[in-house]
Amino acid sequence: MNNENKILIKNTTIINEGKLVVADVLIANEIILQIGNIDNESNYKLIDGTGKHLFPGIIDGQVHFRDPGLTHKGDLYTESKAAIAGGVTSFIDMPNTIPTILNVESLNQKYKIASQKSLANYSFFLGVNGENIDDVIKMDTRQFIGVSDDGLYFSKKGNLLADSPEKMEKLFANCQSIIAIHSEKEEVIEANEKAYKKKYGEAIPAKFHPLIRSAEGCYEASKRAIEIAKKHKARFHVLHLTTEAETHLFQNDIPLQEKKITTEVSVHHLWFSDKDYDQLGMLIKWNPAIKTEKDRKGLFKALLDDRIDLITTDHAPHTLEEKQQTYFKSMSGAPMVQHSLNCMLEFYKQGLISLEKIVEKMCHNPAILYNMTKRGFIKEGYYADLTLVDLHSPWTVNKENLLYKCGWSPLEGTSFQTEVKQTFVNGNLVYDNGKFNENKLGKPIEFTNN
Ligand SMILES: [Zn+2]
């Protein structure tokens, strides 16, 4: 390789492992070759990082890119592109596509589709539900980055693992990979649905969503699931935590590497609260629901004190038409992946979180938690997944700058003070000041489950 193919990022503020350091970064092939004081005597392609901050590429541990089968909402090309514009270089996608990813054959098919069109690095959960649990526990589950029931409950009631202690017992006793589950209790939700339907019919206002998919339903499900996981010493991850009460079920007195029970918060549960339903209505209908301001603050506190390990987006695009329906018909979920870093950096601007902590929760910890190989850090020898951010570049979200296939966002009209300028995926400058270079695609994320 001649030096013209090497890239030198000069004079940038690197955020990595709890420190901010001004240095140069030399990228060669796919990797970070050198970090330090590097002269550009060798005709490298030069990127001036002066005044900008270099983040490890964001790793989003939970997205729904809708491919295959639901590609009118989004697909692995469009949504990975939006992700990269937001500084996200790797993602793990959920199994509720069509077909649902309940066996190795459909999982491999999804990897194949991604290899043909994802601009970012990718990995996929194997789906697990009542139908395939006996097959799953017979497999060598270490071959999967994780197994999950997330989203599978939409197609059929009774598919929530957290709702079925017998199924959890079986899975937790036999699964050797990370088990990531959606934790809500169906019978609590059903009773609430009935009561609100009686009062409002089909036209239940969106603001009652957190009272129907209630804090109680979340807490009871999480508490029981954690008890069963502990009994079997399973490696258990609770997806998208939404209540202050649940944060007390998690510990922060041991490092993430030693934790058996982990959890995450999705960025919308830090950004929105129940005071936003009147203005945004069904657009912010998510499962589990956006809850109270007290819950939002409690989640933030648990994130800062390390009871919560990760920040994800649960990026879940639907068309505007699918969202703007009456309560029971309106689909739950919304697109977020393009703005997760911007949202967190707004909190930084407000003095609520440090840049180092954002990097820990969005870059380092997803790589550690999912045992990824050579990603999530700015280190020599690691993949050059990097994002260069201007912390003083205000802009406003609008339909013209959204890259989602669904063409809308609950953040339209929101102004951010920070902007992603460049994103590198495996050393390729894929996103450069609004323009994409699509010559090279992302790679499957390597991981080790021992
Ligand atoms: Zn999800």
Residues whose N, C-alpha, C, O or C-beta is under 5 A from the ligand:
A	BS01	ZN	D150 D314
